[in-house]
């Protein structure tokens, strides 16, 4: 596969952009090789600067449920930008998007729009602390909630990919109120709540952790967190930046029947544009300025183009869409499992609703340490074997597969055939 132009662009980028990329995992450091510089997306495919085409299983890390440039989302964005790109003032579109989120997500009575998942997570924690008057946050090892200081410690996603336990520049003071516990460990949670409960502002988790590959909550674990939050008076916060509108229209909280006080949303709510949100019970959200004393603001929050694209995408989310996503995920998961089994390669093809993951390990993971101990060098070889056959996976064994409805049955068959060939090589 010719990658001469991508290599040239990467060299040029490194002269003016740290590491040559604007988000670390894009640099291919954990898998090696030349990162592909993308020229355009077309439905189920990416086309790079050299003209190579790939079936896309990343889909901008999740938001593109319908693949690239669906007509309804494109038309809504083009129409919106024709009226203005930004106003710094309220618009009717913000109300419509907020109403759509409130209608879909069980925990949300009111919602505040922001620009990124990091901003939404940071703001939700500030709100929980401001509303409770408490300091401490219970966080799970390997869960990623953006790169704000208090939440970066022992995070998943790119932090795990690069082997960074936290980050230089994060002071001890910024992280000292973050209490870390292993995922799916009830005893550790109960002990932490017993010790810190009097000063515990929030229990924060990805209800479907998808930043340390895909480690589903064990049966009853989310309900257990709900009970622990109730007992301690802490605010239960679900980070559904990935799972929201992906595993179900109402997110993981709908799928598992557990309702938090606050929910963090992103990815899909922007329809491929920079947009995120956090929302929850009305009395809690009304603690935000200007209704209350907890300050949060943003000049570009509720950007009219992003709002229009997000609203167009949310309006497309029918039961038929989730049924089709389920069929695509079934085909990918079943095909990958068959390929690895036939080749005698020890691999876990993980699946939770319409998310999937590939982990080269003997057993399914329960927590972050299981994912960290997997064979990531083998994942790198698998990644490049698939890339050479025109399948674009996440360039990290800590990330997941994001199917889209743009993938046809024939596309799925091509992906499975490629996986069968690569698995035999492994």
C-alpha positions as CSV (number, residue, x, y, z in Angstrom):
1,X,0.0,0.0,0.0
2,X,1.5,3.3,-1.1
3,X,1.7,5.8,1.9
4,X,4.2,8.2,0.4
5,X,1.9,11.3,0.7
6,X,0.8,10.4,4.3
7,X,4.5,10.0,5.3
8,X,5.3,13.4,3.8
9,X,2.4,15.0,5.5
10,X,3.4,13.4,8.9
11,X,6.9,14.8,8.5
12,X,5.6,18.2,7.7
13,X,3.1,18.1,10.6
14,X,5.8,17.2,13.2
15,X,7.6,20.4,12.4
16,X,4.6,22.5,13.6
17,X,2.4,20.2,15.7
18,X,3.7,18.4,18.8
19,X,4.1,14.7,17.7
20,X,2.6,15.6,14.4
21,X,-1.0,15.1,15.6
22,X,-3.6,17.0,17.6
23,X,-4.7,13.9,19.6
24,X,-2.0,11.5,20.7
25,X,-3.4,8.1,19.6
26,X,-3.6,9.3,16.0
27,X,0.2,9.1,15.8
28,X,0.2,5.3,15.6
29,X,2.9,5.2,18.3
30,X,1.4,2.0,19.9
31,X,1.1,0.1,16.7
32,X,4.0,1.6,14.7
33,X,4.0,2.7,11.1
34,X,2.8,5.8,9.3
35,X,-0.5,7.4,10.4
36,X,-2.9,7.8,7.5
37,X,-3.8,11.3,6.7
38,X,-7.5,11.3,5.7
39,X,-8.7,13.2,2.7
40,X,-12.4,12.4,2.9
41,X,-15.1,10.0,4.1
42,X,-17.7,8.4,1.9
43,X,-20.4,6.3,3.6
44,X,-18.7,3.3,5.1
45,X,-15.2,4.2,3.8
46,X,-12.3,6.5,4.5
47,X,-10.0,7.7,1.7
48,X,-6.5,8.7,2.6
49,X,-4.2,11.3,1.0
50,X,-2.6,8.6,-1.1
51,X,-6.0,7.5,-2.4
52,X,-6.2,4.3,-0.4
53,X,-9.7,3.3,0.7
54,X,-10.6,1.7,4.0
55,X,-13.8,0.3,5.5
56,X,-14.0,2.4,8.7
57,X,-14.5,0.7,12.1
58,X,-13.6,3.8,14.1
59,X,-16.1,6.4,12.7
60,X,-14.4,9.3,14.3
61,X,-14.3,7.4,17.6
62,X,-18.0,6.8,17.7
63,X,-20.2,9.7,16.7
64,X,-20.8,8.6,13.1
65,X,-23.6,6.0,13.6
66,X,-24.6,6.4,9.9
67,X,-21.1,6.5,8.5
68,X,-19.6,9.5,6.7
69,X,-21.7,12.5,5.4
70,X,-25.2,11.2,5.8
71,X,-27.5,13.4,3.7
72,X,-29.7,14.6,6.5
73,X,-26.9,15.7,8.7
74,X,-25.0,17.4,5.9
75,X,-28.0,19.3,4.7
76,X,-28.8,20.5,8.2
77,X,-25.2,21.7,8.8
78,X,-25.0,23.4,5.4
79,X,-28.4,25.1,6.0
80,X,-27.3,26.3,9.4
81,X,-23.9,27.7,8.3
82,X,-25.7,29.6,5.6
83,X,-27.4,31.6,8.4
84,X,-24.2,32.2,10.4
85,X,-21.4,30.2,12.0
86,X,-21.6,31.5,15.6
87,X,-23.5,34.2,17.5
88,X,-22.5,34.0,21.1
89,X,-26.2,34.3,21.8
90,X,-29.1,31.8,22.3
91,X,-30.9,30.2,19.4
92,X,-34.0,28.1,19.0
93,X,-31.9,25.2,17.8
94,X,-30.3,24.9,21.2
95,X,-33.8,24.4,22.7
96,X,-34.8,21.8,20.2
97,X,-31.6,19.8,20.8
98,X,-32.0,20.0,24.5
99,X,-35.6,18.9,24.2
100,X,-34.5,15.9,22.1
101,X,-31.9,14.9,24.7
102,X,-34.4,15.3,27.6
103,X,-36.9,13.1,25.7
104,X,-34.4,10.3,25.1
105,X,-32.2,10.1,28.3
106,X,-34.0,8.9,31.5
107,X,-31.9,10.9,33.9
108,X,-32.0,14.2,32.2
109,X,-34.6,16.9,33.1
110,X,-32.4,19.8,32.0
111,X,-29.2,19.9,30.0
112,X,-26.3,22.3,29.4
113,X,-24.6,22.2,26.0
114,X,-20.8,22.4,25.8
115,X,-18.1,21.8,23.2
116,X,-16.3,18.5,24.2
117,X,-16.5,15.5,26.4
118,X,-13.7,16.8,28.5
119,X,-15.5,20.0,29.2
120,X,-18.7,18.2,30.0
121,X,-17.1,15.8,32.4
122,X,-15.1,18.6,34.1
123,X,-18.3,20.7,34.5
124,X,-20.4,17.8,35.8
125,X,-17.9,17.2,38.6
126,X,-17.8,20.9,39.5
127,X,-21.6,20.8,39.7
128,X,-21.6,17.7,41.9
129,X,-19.1,19.3,44.2
130,X,-20.9,22.7,44.3
131,X,-24.3,21.1,44.9
132,X,-23.1,18.8,47.7
133,X,-20.4,21.0,49.3
134,X,-18.1,18.0,49.3
135,X,-14.7,17.5,47.7
136,X,-13.9,13.9,46.9
137,X,-14.6,12.0,43.7
138,X,-14.7,8.2,43.4
139,X,-13.3,7.2,40.0
140,X,-12.5,3.8,38.4
141,X,-9.1,2.8,37.2
142,X,-9.0,2.8,33.4
143,X,-12.1,4.9,32.9
144,X,-11.5,7.9,30.7
145,X,-13.4,11.1,31.3
146,X,-11.4,13.6,29.3
147,X,-8.1,15.3,30.1
148,X,-9.0,17.7,32.9
149,X,-6.5,17.5,35.8
150,X,-8.7,15.8,38.4
151,X,-10.0,13.1,36.0
152,X,-6.8,12.2,34.1
153,X,-5.3,10.1,36.9
154,X,-5.2,6.4,36.0
155,X,-7.3,7.0,32.9
156,X,-7.9,4.8,29.9
157,X,-7.9,5.7,26.2
158,X,-4.8,7.5,24.9
159,X,-3.4,7.7,28.4
160,X,-3.4,4.0,28.7
161,X,-2.2,3.6,25.1
162,X,0.9,5.7,25.8
163,X,1.5,4.0,29.2
164,X,1.1,7.3,31.1
165,X,-0.3,6.8,34.7
166,X,-1.4,10.4,34.9
167,X,0.4,13.3,33.3
168,X,3.3,15.7,34.2
169,X,1.7,19.1,34.8
170,X,-1.1,17.6,37.0
171,X,-0.3,18.7,40.5
172,X,-0.7,16.4,43.6
173,X,-3.3,18.9,44.8
174,X,-5.4,18.5,41.7
175,X,-5.5,14.7,42.0
176,X,-5.6,14.2,45.8
177,X,-9.4,14.4,46.0
178,X,-9.7,11.6,43.4
179,X,-10.3,8.2,45.0
180,X,-9.3,5.3,42.7
181,X,-10.9,1.9,42.8
182,X,-10.9,-1.1,40.4
183,X,-13.9,-1.6,38.1
184,X,-16.3,-4.4,39.0
185,X,-14.9,-4.6,42.5
186,X,-17.7,-4.3,45.0
187,X,-15.6,-4.7,48.0
188,X,-13.2,-1.9,47.0
189,X,-16.1,0.4,46.2
190,X,-17.8,-0.3,49.5
191,X,-14.6,0.3,51.4
192,X,-13.9,3.6,49.6
193,X,-17.5,4.8,50.3
194,X,-17.1,3.8,54.0
195,X,-13.9,5.7,54.4
196,X,-14.7,8.8,52.3
197,X,-18.5,8.8,52.2
198,X,-18.9,11.9,54.4
199,X,-16.9,13.9,51.9
200,X,-17.7,12.1,48.7
201,X,-19.3,14.4,46.1
202,X,-19.6,12.0,43.2
203,X,-19.2,8.4,42.1
204,X,-18.2,8.7,38.4
205,X,-18.0,5.9,35.8
206,X,-18.4,4.9,32.2
207,X,-21.4,2.6,32.7
208,X,-20.0,0.7,29.7
209,X,-16.2,1.2,29.9
210,X,-15.0,1.6,26.3
211,X,-11.7,3.4,26.8
212,X,-9.9,0.3,28.2
213,X,-11.1,-1.8,25.3
214,X,-14.6,-3.0,26.3
215,X,-15.1,-4.2,29.9
216,X,-18.8,-4.6,30.6
217,X,-20.3,-4.0,34.0
218,X,-20.9,-7.3,35.8
219,X,-24.5,-8.2,36.6
220,X,-25.9,-5.9,39.2
221,X,-22.8,-3.7,39.4
222,X,-24.4,-0.5,38.2
223,X,-27.3,-1.0,40.6
224,X,-24.8,-1.5,43.3
225,X,-23.2,1.8,42.5
226,X,-26.6,3.4,42.6
227,X,-27.2,2.0,46.1
228,X,-23.7,3.2,47.3
229,X,-24.4,6.7,46.0
230,X,-27.8,6.7,47.8
231,X,-26.2,5.5,51.1
232,X,-23.5,8.1,51.0
233,X,-25.3,11.0,49.6
234,X,-22.9,11.2,46.7
235,X,-24.1,12.2,43.2
236,X,-23.9,9.2,40.7
237,X,-22.5,10.4,37.4
238,X,-22.6,8.3,34.3
239,X,-20.1,9.3,31.6
240,X,-22.0,8.3,28.5
241,X,-19.9,10.1,25.9
242,X,-19.4,6.8,24.1
243,X,-22.4,4.7,25.3
244,X,-25.0,7.5,25.0
245,X,-27.3,7.0,22.0
246,X,-24.9,4.2,20.9
247,X,-25.9,1.2,23.0
248,X,-29.5,2.4,23.1
249,X,-31.4,5.6,22.4
250,X,-31.5,6.3,26.1
251,X,-27.9,5.1,26.6
252,X,-26.5,2.5,29.0
253,X,-28.9,3.8,31.7
254,X,-31.8,2.7,29.6
255,X,-30.2,-0.5,28.7
256,X,-29.3,-1.5,32.3
257,X,-32.3,0.2,34.0
258,X,-30.1,2.3,36.4
259,X,-30.6,6.1,36.5
260,X,-27.8,8.5,37.7
261,X,-28.3,12.0,38.9
262,X,-26.0,13.4,36.2
263,X,-25.1,12.2,32.7
264,X,-22.2,13.3,30.5
265,X,-22.9,13.1,26.8
266,X,-20.8,13.7,23.6
267,X,-19.9,12.1,20.3
268,X,-23.2,11.3,18.8
269,X,-25.1,14.4,20.1
270,X,-22.9,16.5,17.7
271,X,-23.5,14.5,14.6
272,X,-19.7,14.6,13.8
273,X,-19.3,18.2,15.0
274,X,-17.6,19.4,18.2
275,X,-20.5,19.3,20.7
276,X,-21.2,17.7,24.1
277,X,-23.5,18.1,27.0
278,X,-24.2,17.2,30.6
279,X,-27.6,17.0,32.2
280,X,-29.6,15.6,35.1
281,X,-32.3,16.3,37.6
282,X,-33.8,19.8,37.4
283,X,-33.0,20.8,41.0
284,X,-29.4,19.8,40.5
285,X,-29.0,21.5,37.1
286,X,-30.5,24.6,38.5
287,X,-27.5,25.1,40.7
288,X,-25.7,26.2,37.5
289,X,-25.2,29.9,36.8
290,X,-27.2,32.0,36.0
291,X,-29.9,30.1,37.9
292,X,-27.5,29.1,40.7
293,X,-24.0,29.7,42.1
294,X,-22.0,27.1,40.2
295,X,-20.2,28.8,37.3
296,X,-19.9,27.3,33.9
297,X,-19.7,29.1,30.5
298,X,-18.5,28.9,26.9
299,X,-18.6,31.3,24.0
300,X,-19.1,28.5,21.5
301,X,-21.4,26.4,23.6
302,X,-24.5,25.6,21.6
303,X,-22.8,26.5,18.3
304,X,-25.6,26.7,15.7
305,X,-24.0,24.5,13.1
306,X,-23.1,21.7,15.6
307,X,-26.5,21.9,17.1
308,X,-28.2,21.6,13.7
309,X,-26.1,18.5,12.8
310,X,-26.6,16.9,16.2
311,X,-30.4,17.4,16.1
312,X,-30.6,16.0,12.6
313,X,-28.8,12.9,13.7
314,X,-30.8,12.4,16.9
315,X,-34.0,12.6,14.8
316,X,-32.9,9.7,12.7
317,X,-32.5,7.3,15.7
318,X,-35.4,4.9,15.3
319,X,-35.7,1.3,16.5
320,X,-34.9,0.2,13.0
321,X,-31.5,1.9,13.2
322,X,-30.6,0.1,16.4
323,X,-31.8,-3.2,14.9
324,X,-29.5,-2.6,11.9
325,X,-26.6,-1.7,14.1
326,X,-27.2,-4.9,16.0
327,X,-27.2,-7.0,12.8
328,X,-23.9,-5.4,11.7
329,X,-22.3,-5.9,15.2
330,X,-23.5,-9.6,15.2
331,X,-21.8,-10.1,11.8
332,X,-18.6,-8.6,12.8
333,X,-18.4,-10.3,16.2
334,X,-19.4,-13.7,15.0
335,X,-17.0,-13.5,12.0
336,X,-14.0,-12.3,14.1
337,X,-14.6,-15.0,16.7
338,X,-14.8,-17.7,14.0
339,X,-11.6,-16.4,12.3
340,X,-9.5,-16.4,15.5
341,X,-10.9,-19.8,16.6
342,X,-10.1,-21.3,13.2
343,X,-6.5,-20.0,13.3
344,X,-6.0,-21.1,16.9
345,X,-5.3,-17.5,18.0
346,X,-6.2,-16.8,21.7
347,X,-8.4,-13.7,21.4
348,X,-11.4,-12.2,23.1
349,X,-13.9,-10.6,20.7
350,X,-15.9,-8.5,23.2
351,X,-19.4,-7.2,22.6
352,X,-21.8,-5.1,24.5
353,X,-24.9,-4.0,22.6
354,X,-23.6,-2.2,19.5
355,X,-20.0,-1.9,20.7
356,X,-17.3,-4.5,20.1
357,X,-13.6,-5.0,20.8
358,X,-10.7,-7.3,20.1
359,X,-8.3,-8.2,22.9
360,X,-5.5,-10.8,22.5
361,X,-5.9,-12.6,25.8
362,X,-6.8,-16.0,27.1
363,X,-9.8,-14.8,29.1
364,X,-12.3,-11.9,29.0
365,X,-11.3,-8.9,31.0
366,X,-13.0,-7.8,34.3
367,X,-10.9,-4.6,34.9
368,X,-8.2,-2.4,33.5
369,X,-5.3,-4.6,34.7
370,X,-6.6,-7.5,32.5
371,X,-6.6,-5.2,29.4
372,X,-3.1,-3.9,30.2
373,X,-1.8,-7.5,30.5
374,X,-3.1,-8.5,27.0
375,X,-0.8,-9.0,24.0
376,X,-0.7,-5.5,22.5
377,X,2.2,-6.3,20.2
378,X,-0.1,-8.9,18.6
379,X,-2.8,-6.3,18.3
380,X,-0.3,-4.1,16.4
381,X,0.3,-6.9,13.9
382,X,-3.4,-7.5,13.5
383,X,-4.0,-3.8,13.0
384,X,-1.5,-3.5,10.2
385,X,-2.6,-6.7,8.6
386,X,-6.2,-5.4,8.5
387,X,-5.0,-1.9,7.4
388,X,-3.2,-3.4,4.4
389,X,-6.4,-5.2,3.4
390,X,-8.4,-2.0,3.5
391,X,-9.9,-2.1,7.1
392,X,-9.4,0.8,9.4
393,X,-9.3,-0.2,13.1
394,X,-8.4,2.0,16.1
395,X,-4.6,2.2,16.3
396,X,-4.6,1.0,19.9
397,X,-5.5,-2.2,21.7
398,X,-7.2,-0.1,24.4
399,X,-9.9,1.2,22.0
400,X,-13.0,-0.4,20.5
401,X,-14.9,-1.0,17.3
402,X,-17.7,1.4,16.4
403,X,-20.0,-0.2,13.7
404,X,-22.2,2.0,11.5
405,X,-25.3,1.4,9.5
406,X,-23.3,2.4,6.4
407,X,-21.7,-1.1,6.6
408,X,-23.5,-3.5,4.3
409,X,-23.6,-7.2,4.6
410,X,-21.0,-7.3,1.8
411,X,-18.8,-4.9,3.7
412,X,-19.0,-7.1,6.8
413,X,-18.1,-10.1,4.7
414,X,-15.0,-8.3,3.4
415,X,-13.9,-7.4,6.9
416,X,-14.4,-11.0,8.1
417,X,-12.4,-12.4,5.1
418,X,-9.6,-10.0,5.9
419,X,-9.6,-11.0,9.5
420,X,-9.5,-14.7,8.6
421,X,-6.4,-14.1,6.5
422,X,-4.6,-12.0,9.1
423,X,-5.5,-14.4,11.9
424,X,-3.8,-17.2,10.0
425,X,-0.7,-15.1,9.6
426,X,-0.7,-14.4,13.4
